[in-house]
Amino acid sequence: MDGSPTRASRSDRLLRALVWVGDPDLARSLRAVPESELRQQPAVIRTALQALRRKRDPAGYVTQPQYRPALTVAAGVVSEACMDSVISALGDSSDDPDRDQLLAAIDGLGDRFPSSMVALTLAYVAATEMPAADVCDQILESDERFAVPAP
């Protein structure tokens, strides 16, 4: 982490989006991660993910410091299906979409994903600094549908 305010605010928003998605999706997604994938993670992340998997209400725990190392991995796991749908909808422009292309792809999702899941997907892209990070950040800041609740 470079410690920049943007990076810190993106990480904070990712955490809040993960909490917003809630326990059922988070718990189901974490439990679906194969053991082989867990073993590939660094010990601190693996330990945090394993502990979160045992929680009935993991969204209530991800804000605790001991689970922070696993935040990005957990968000990626939870948002994977939504991310795949957005990438598919973007087609050839998925590597570096502009705002209009990304909004059209999101609007094309219909009712398959709640706003909280779309917000988590956008927050994940922004926090992991993928090529569309700035566009995702702009949408999160300007589109009321994806306004991540304050803590």
N, C-alpha and C positions, 0 to 999 in steps of 0.2 A: 504494500500500500504506500502510495506517495504522500498521504496525509492531506491532500488538497480538499478544500471545502466541497467541491463538486463530488469527489469520490466518497467522502464521508456522508454527504446528504443522499447519494445514490444507495449506499449501503444501508443507511437508516430507512430509506423508503422501501428497500427490498425486504427488510425485516418486518416492517409494518404491513406490507402486502402479503407476506407469508402468514402473518397472524390473521389478516382479513380473510384469506382463503378458508381458514378454519380447520378444525380438527378432523372431520371425516375425510376430506381430500388429502390432507397432510398425512394422517395416520395410514390411510390405504396406500398412498404412494411410497411412503418409507418402508412399509412392510413388504412391498412388491420388489424392492431392490434385491437382486440376487446376492447371495453370500459371496460369490466370486467377485462381484463388483465392489462389495464392501472391503474385501481383503486387499484390493488394489489401492485403497485410500491410505494416506498417512495415518499413523496411529491416533493422533489427536482428533482427526475428522471421523475415523472409523469408530472410535470409542463414543464420540458424541452422537453419531447416527444410530449406533446400537442402543444407546440409552434412550434416545427419542423414540425408537421403534417400540420400546416396551411401555411407553406412556400411552394411556388411554386418550389423553388430551394434550398432544404434543405442541399445539399452538400456544398453549399457556406456558410452555417451558422455553421456547426458542429465544425468548428475550433474555434469558439468564446467560451470564458471561461464559459459562462452561460449554454452551452449545453454539456460541458464535462461530467457531471455526468451521462448523458444518453447515452454516447458513446458505452459502452459495450452492453447495451440492444438493441440499434439501430443496431449495427453490428450483433448481434445474430438473430434479426428479419430478416434482409436483407439476411443473409447467410444461413438461415434455410433450404431451398430447396437443396442447394448445399451440405450442411452438411449432410442432410439425405441421399443424393445419395452416398456420400463418405462412410458413415457408412454402408450403405447397401452393397456397393461393397467390403468393408473390411470383412464383415461377422463376423466370430468368432474372428478374430484378431482386431476387432474395439476398444476393450478396451485399447490395448497397441500395436499399430502397429509399425513395424520397418520401416526404410526409404524406403526400396524396396517395401514393401507391400503398403505403403501409395502412393508412386509414381505410382504403378500399378493401384491402385484404382482411382487416379486422371486421369491417362491416359485413363482409361476405361470410363470416363465421355464423351469422344468424344467432340462434339461441343455443348453439352447441356448448358454449362456455359462458359462465357468469362474468360480469364485469370484474369481479375480484380476481378471477383466473387470468383474464386478459391483462389486467393491471400487473399481476405478478409476472407474467411473461415479459411485458415491456420493462418492468423494473429489473428483471434478471438480465435482459440484454443490456440495459443501461449500466448496471453494476459490474458486469463482466467485461465491459468495454468492447463489445462486438462492434463491427463496422456501423451498425445502425444505432449505436448507443445514444448519440445526440438527438436523433429523430425520435427515438422512444422516450427520451427524457422530456423533450418538448411536448409530446402528446400527453404524457403523464401530468405535466404542469398546466396544460391548457384545456384538456378535454374533461369535462365534469363527470363523464361516465366512469372515468378511471381515477378519480381523485381518491388517493389512498388515505383512509382515516388517520387522524392524528392519534398518537399513543394515548 
